[in-house]
Amino acid sequence: MLVIVTIIIYFALLFGISKIVGRGEQSNSNHAFFKAENKSPWFIVAFGMIGATISGVTFVSVPGMPRAIDMTYMQLVIGFFFGYIFVAKLLLPLYYRLGLTSIYTYLEQRIGPKAYKTGSLFFLLSRMLGTAAKLYLVCLILQHFVFNNLDIPLWLIAAVAVALVWVYTHQSGIKTIVWTDALQTACLVLALIAIVFSVMQQLNLSPTEAYQTIRESSHSRIFIFDDWMSKQNFFKQFISGIFIVIVMTGLDQDMMQKNLTCRNLRDAQKNMYSYGFAFIPLNLLFLGLGILLIMLSAKLNIELPTKSDDILPMLATQGYLGEGVTILFTIGIIAAAFSNSDSALTSMTTSVCVDLLKTEEQETKVAIRKRNITHIGLSVLLVICISLVDIMNSPTVIDAIYVIASYTYGPLLGMFAFGLLTKRIANDNTIPYIAIASPILCYLLGIFTSSYWSYTMGYELLMINGLITFLGLYIGSNKSLTKTITL
C-alpha cells in the first residue's frame, strides 16, 4: 500500500509541474509542443536527458550484467562518450544552422522527398518498438513484484502508464518534458545511490571497502583485447558505442528534439558534453551495484533468478533489502521509464505531424487539432505494442533494444552518411527499396556468418547495415552536385 501511495505522490508532482509549465497563451502552441519555444536552460535539459537516456531498462538490466559479462559493458559506454562529442561537433551545428524542427527535414533538402519520408518512417518504427520494449519491462516488473497480489493484467498496467504520460504531456509537449525529466532524473539518481548504500550496509562495507571489494572481484574485468570472436571484444564494443550514439542520439528525433529546445548552438553543445560524460560514473555505479548484489546473494544464500534482468527487481522487492529499498526501486524504475517514454511519445508525435502531415504549413487551429489526434493515436498504438512485445525472447531487454536499433537505424545512418560525406545525387525513387533491403541482407549475413564461420555478429551489425545502405545509394547515384548542404 505504501508503494502505491508513493507512486500517486510522484505522479502528482509531475502533473503539478505540467500545470505550471503549461500556463500562458502560447503553451498549447505547436512551437511550444515541438521546440519549447527555444527557451530551455541547457543545464536543465542536460540533467533531464540523463534519465531519458538511461531508461528503466538500464536501471534493471545493467546491474544484472556482471554475472554474465563482468563489467565489459563499460567498453560500450566509453564509446558512447566519443559518440556524443561527434554529434555535438558535427551534427548539432548542421541542425541549428538549418533551423530544423524535425531532423529528417535535412534528408528532403539534401536527397529528396522519398528519403525524407523513409527516414521518418524508420525512426517511428524504431522508436515505437524500442519504447514498447522498455515500457514492457517496467510494466512486467510492476505486475510481478509490486502489484502481484492484485491480479492486474499487464495490458491494463501498460494502458494506465501510457495514459499518465499523455495527461502530463498533451498540452505543452517537450516544453513540459524538459522540466519533468529533470525531476525524474533526480529521483532515479537518488534511488540508485540509496540502493547502493543499503546493499553496502547489508554487507557491512564502508564506501572505501566497497570500492576495494568491487575492484578485487572476479567480475570487475572491463577490457577484452585478445578474443576477436567475442562480442565483448574492446574494439567491437568501443566502435559500436560510438555509432550507437550517432544513430540513437544524433539521428534520432527523440534525443535531438530536446537538444534543439536550447537557446542556441553553444548551449546545446554544453548540454550534450555534460550528460554524455555523466553516463560514465553512473554506469560504473550500476555495474558496481551488480557485483555487490552477487556478493549479497552469496552471503544470504539466495538463489538468483536465471534472467539477469530479474536480479535487482527480485532482491529489491522481496524484502531482502528492506521496505525502504522496495519504495526506492519502484520510484527509480518508474522515473527512468517515464523520462524515456514521455519524450519518445512527444517526438513521435512531432515526426508524424511535421514529416508526414506537414502541419507547419497549415492553419494554427487545424495543426493543433491534428497534433492532438496524433498524440492520442500513438498512445493507443504504444499500448498495443507493449502488449505484443512479450513474444520477444532475449537474454536481456537492453540487448534486444540494441539489436532492434541495429536493424532500424542502419538505413538512417547510411542515408545521413551519404548526404553528409558525398556531393552526389541519389536516385530518390530507389531509397525506400534500399532501406528495406539493407536490414534483410544484414539478417541473412548474420545467419551465414553464424552457420559457416561460427561468428555471431554483435552491435557491429549497425555499421554493416549503414554501409550497405550507403553503398546502395552511391551505386544508384549519377553525378555530383555543384552545391550541397555540408557539415
Secondary structure, 3 states (H helix, E strand, C coil): CHHHHHHHHHHHHHHHHHHHHCCCCCCCCHHHHHHHHHCECHHHHHHHHHHHHHHHHHHHHHHHCHHHHCCCHHHHHHHHHHHHHHHHHHHHHHHHHHCCCCCCHHHHHHCCHHHHHHHHHHHHHHHHHHHHHHHHHHHHHHHHHHCCCCCCCHHHHHHHHHHHHHHHHCCCCHHHHHHHHHHHHHHHHHHHHHHHHHHHHHCCCCHHHHHHHHHHCCCCCCCCCCCCCCCCCHHHHHHHHHHHHHHHHHCCHHHHHHHCCECCHHHHHHHHHHHHHHHHHHHHHHHHHHHHHHHHHHHCCCCCCCCHHHHHHHHHHCCCCCHHHHHHHHHHHHHHHHHHHHHHHHHHHHHHHHHHCCHHHCCHHHHHHHHHHHHHHHHHHHHHHHHHHHHCCCCCHHHHHHHHHHHHCHHHHHHHHHHHHCCECCCHHHHHHHHHHHHHHHHHHHHHHHHHCCCCCCCCHHHHHHHHHHHHHHHHCCCECCCCCCC
